Amino acid sequence: MKRLAILAAFACATPASFADFDGPYAPENWTLVNPADSLGTLDVSTMYIQGINSSFYTPAPYTAYYGIKAAADQTLTLDYNFGTNAFPNGDWFYYEVNGSKTVVTNSPASGSLSIPVSFNDDVAFGVESADNLFGAAYVTITNFAYVPEPGTLMLLTLPLLALRRR
């Protein structure tokens, strides 16, 4: 019993990480929202979103994004590579949680993000263009992972303790 309690405590103290777009975040669980001429692809290792490019000015921002409901209280981590030929503030890469948009960058950049989410939060990653001119913006997302919060891991180990008591 003592060993099982130590194992449970260790499991709660060491968050397990789940890599790539799998399980609850498998490609088929995401929704692509894209206007005409934009592009989105998603496989188990890479999400790619490309905005639109037009030969004429369109004043309203146009957005292309992938969205999903968060599977649990957890932290989403990822690497991104954003590219655009537009002037600063012409295109941008963002993420959104429950309608609250966070602009990550509006100029070509690469980096990493850690985004805390709660069960059933609306989560989205996208590109947006202010004018749809000067080439399409794009973002490539890789190394996607989700790490359950420690409380979630503790709940996962409780059945082990119950089984041991029998």
C-alpha positions in Angstrom: 0.0 0.0 0.0 2.8 2.3 0.9 4.5 1.8 -2.5 1.2 2.5 -4.4 0.8 5.8 -2.4 4.3 6.8 -3.3 3.7 6.0 -6.9 0.4 8.0 -6.9 2.2 11.0 -5.3 5.0 10.8 -7.9 2.5 10.7 -10.7 0.8 13.8 -9.4 4.0 15.7 -8.9 5.3 14.8 -12.4 2.9 15.9 -15.1 2.6 13.6 -18.1 2.8 15.3 -21.4 0.9 14.1 -24.5 2.6 15.0 -27.8 1.2 15.9 -31.2 -2.3 16.3 -32.4 -3.7 13.0 -31.0 -6.3 11.7 -28.6 -8.8 14.5 -27.9 -6.7 16.8 -30.1 -6.6 14.5 -33.1 -7.0 16.2 -36.5 -10.6 15.0 -37.0 -11.7 16.9 -33.8 -10.6 20.3 -35.0 -12.9 22.6 -37.1 -11.4 24.7 -39.9 -13.0 28.1 -40.5 -11.7 29.7 -43.6 -12.9 32.2 -46.1 -12.5 31.6 -49.8 -8.9 31.2 -51.0 -7.5 30.5 -47.6 -6.0 27.1 -46.7 -5.7 24.9 -43.7 -4.1 21.5 -43.3 -3.7 19.4 -40.1 -2.1 16.0 -39.5 -0.8 14.4 -36.4 2.4 16.5 -36.3 1.7 19.8 -38.1 -1.1 22.4 -38.3 -0.8 24.8 -41.2 -3.0 27.8 -41.7 -2.7 30.2 -44.6 -4.8 33.4 -44.9 -6.1 34.9 -48.1 -4.5 37.2 -50.7 -6.4 39.3 -53.0 -5.6 41.7 -55.9 -7.8 44.3 -54.4 -8.2 46.0 -51.0 -10.9 44.6 -48.7 -11.3 46.7 -45.6 -12.7 44.1 -43.2 -10.2 41.7 -41.5 -10.4 38.2 -42.8 -9.6 35.3 -40.5 -8.7 31.7 -41.1 -8.4 29.4 -38.0 -8.7 26.0 -36.5 -10.9 25.7 -33.4 -11.6 23.0 -30.8 -13.0 22.6 -27.2 -10.4 22.0 -24.6 -10.5 18.4 -23.3 -9.5 19.1 -19.7 -7.9 21.6 -17.4 -4.4 21.6 -18.9 -1.7 23.6 -20.5 -1.3 23.5 -24.3 2.3 24.0 -25.6 3.5 24.5 -29.1 6.1 25.9 -31.4 5.1 28.3 -34.2 6.6 29.8 -37.4 4.7 32.8 -38.7 5.3 34.5 -42.1 3.9 37.4 -43.9 4.9 39.9 -46.6 2.5 42.6 -45.4 3.5 45.8 -43.7 3.5 45.7 -39.9 0.0 45.2 -38.5 -1.2 44.0 -42.0 -1.4 40.3 -41.0 -1.0 38.6 -37.6 -1.0 35.2 -35.9 -3.2 34.8 -32.8 -4.7 32.4 -30.4 -8.0 32.7 -28.8 -9.6 31.3 -25.6 -13.3 31.8 -25.1 -13.4 34.7 -27.5 -10.5 36.5 -25.9 -8.0 37.0 -28.7 -4.2 37.3 -28.1 -2.1 38.5 -30.9 1.2 36.6 -30.8 3.0 38.4 -33.6 2.4 40.7 -36.6 5.7 40.2 -38.3 7.6 37.1 -39.4 8.7 35.2 -36.2 9.2 31.8 -34.7 8.7 30.9 -31.0 7.0 28.8 -28.4 3.7 29.2 -26.5 2.2 27.8 -23.3 -1.5 28.4 -23.0 -3.5 27.4 -19.9 -7.0 26.2 -20.7 -9.9 24.8 -18.7 -12.3 22.0 -19.6 -14.6 22.9 -22.5 -12.9 26.2 -23.3 -13.2 27.3 -26.9 -9.6 27.4 -28.2 -8.5 28.6 -31.7 -5.3 29.3 -33.6 -5.4 31.5 -36.6 -4.1 34.1 -39.0 -5.9 37.4 -39.8 -5.4 40.0 -42.5 -6.4 43.6 -42.3 -6.4 44.2 -46.1 -5.8 40.9 -47.8 -2.9 42.4 -49.9 0.8 41.8 -50.4 0.7 38.0 -50.0 -1.0 35.6 -47.7 0.1 35.2 -44.1 0.7 31.7 -42.8 1.5 29.9 -39.6 2.9 26.5 -39.1 2.3 24.9 -35.6 4.5 22.0 -34.5 5.5 20.2 -31.3 1.9 20.6 -30.0 1.5 19.0 -26.6 -1.0 19.0 -23.7 0.0 18.7 -20.1 -2.8 17.8 -17.6 -2.9 20.0 -14.5 -1.7 18.3 -11.3 -5.2 18.0 -9.9 -6.3 16.1 -13.1 -3.4 13.6 -12.6 -4.4 13.1 -9.0 -7.9 12.2 -10.1 -6.4 9.7 -12.5 -4.5 7.9 -9.7 -7.4 7.6 -7.3 -8.8 4.5 -8.9 -5.4 2.8 -8.4 -5.7 3.4 -4.7 -9.2 2.1 -4.6 -8.1 -1.1 -6.4 -5.3 -1.6 -4.0 -7.7 -1.5 -1.0 -9.7 -4.5 -2.3 
